[in-house]
Amino acid sequence: MAEHVVIVGSGPAGWSAAIYTARANLKPLCFEGAITEDNRQLGTLPLGQLSLTTEVENYAGFPAGDMSAYLKSSLPEEHSWLADQHHKQGVSGPELMHLMRQQAANFGTRIVTDDIVEVDFNVRPFRLRSSQGEWVEAHSVIIATGARANYLGLPSEDKYKNRGVSACAVCDGALPRFRNKPLVVVGGGDSAVEEADYLSKFASVVYMIHRRDALRASKIMADRALNNKKINIQWNTEVEEVLGEDKAGVTGVKLKSTVGEPSRTLEAAGMFVAIGHTPNTVFLEGKLAMTPKKYLQWTVPFRTNTSVEGVFAAGDVADDYYRQAITAAGSGCQAALDAERWLAGKGL
């Protein structure tokens, strides 16, 4: 028998969609992703990008405070370690994601820890195949596979992720560890300028590391960086190594010249990588309409509809602009309501 709705993905968008469809008695089936080394390397393990973040200060409803007792009472025993490690400075990424997952499960969401690797949207009901080779049929599908940040690929960068290395200034820039300290932004496009400009509100100085002698950003954005007295552009350089200490995290970066000058180091409390994101849509190529950057296209204004009727997209997989946990969660709610109303209209 075909499922009413299958949700693919398990970040804020996926779990919000699961909560809303479960409360609508649609009995959702959620493929949260597989726990594999490949997924770890790509940053696509279950629970999404937010589970790779430490402090989460900007998700509404979770101010700083001791949540230990709440975590112990809300999560099953196998996740009690989250309460034991709670830092009392606000909810952490893993804590928030486990709470969302548990809330979805409480309402009856069935969860499969596996990836969907193939879809057939040319038949009704739709057919989806997991990495274990199992096929499932669904009347409607919500895609919430997110997008992963692009990194430089340095071992030292990986070592200090969430300990000074970040790919989201809006998420992390206001944290105490970065305030009134020198910071580094890697990149030269519009996104890098936006990150640097935002960070300049908190940092003592922001070093933009760019491998060329001119920014790739649009003129208006480039002028913004050039006219900001707290932004210092390091031309013709690239990061060779992230420097740090086990306790303090990032302490600086080693820079390599692209024009033959000697290597040098910069003192910095954090490095923000702004070289783009990659949506997790490889398994959907040729199946759904995408933007030139491979994000799923919403085909109806202010709705989560995709190019295939009955398939909806939520979160960063269709959003290359906001990329925040709270906006992803909101679009997960939208996708759930869109799917519910579409199913009702079809008498399913």
Buried (B, 14 or more C-beta within 10 A) or exposed (E): EBBBBBBBBBBBBBBBBBBBBBBBEBBBBBBBBBEBEEBEEEBBBBBBBBBBBBBBBBBEEBEEEEBBEBBBEBBEEEBEEBBEEBBEBBBBBBBBBBBBBBBBBEBBBBBBBBBBBBBEBEEEBBBBBBBEEEEBBBBBBBBBBBBBBBBBEBEBBEBBBBBBBBBBBBBBBBBEBBBEBBBBBBBBBBBBBBBBBBBBEBBEBBBBBBBEEEBBBEEEBBEBBEEBEBBBBBBBBBBBBBBBEEEEBBBBBBBBBBEEEEEEEBEBBBBBBBBBBBBBBEBBEEBBEBEEEBBBEBBEEEBBBBBBEBBBBBBBBBBBEBBBBBBBBBBBBBBBBBBBEBBEEEEB
